[in-house]
Amino acid sequence: MTIESIIGAIIIGAIIGTLGRLFLPGRQPIGLILTIVVGIVAALIGTFIAQHLGVATTPGIDWIELIMQVVLAVVGVGLVAAIRGRTRV
């Protein structure tokens, strides 16, 4: 991974985290910064998986990679929301 790909993953991660939160039904008791962090992690993991599956370097928009990232963000936001919701009393 190059610096450009890491910076790109961070920018895309902010968008991915927001999309993950929008696709998850119900309210999530987490803030915007934590949502962005989850999105960044989901973007990095999704890119890693896509590279190993050989779908990260297709011409045009990498739809499969993008879908993987959003699904991982939905799962991540759901897990973080469940943990944060359980610890707040």
PyMOL commands that set and color helices and strands:
alter all, ss='L'
color gray80, all
select helices_A, chain A and resi 3-23+32-53+63-87
alter helices_A, ss='H'
color red, helices_A
deselect
rebuild
show_as cartoon
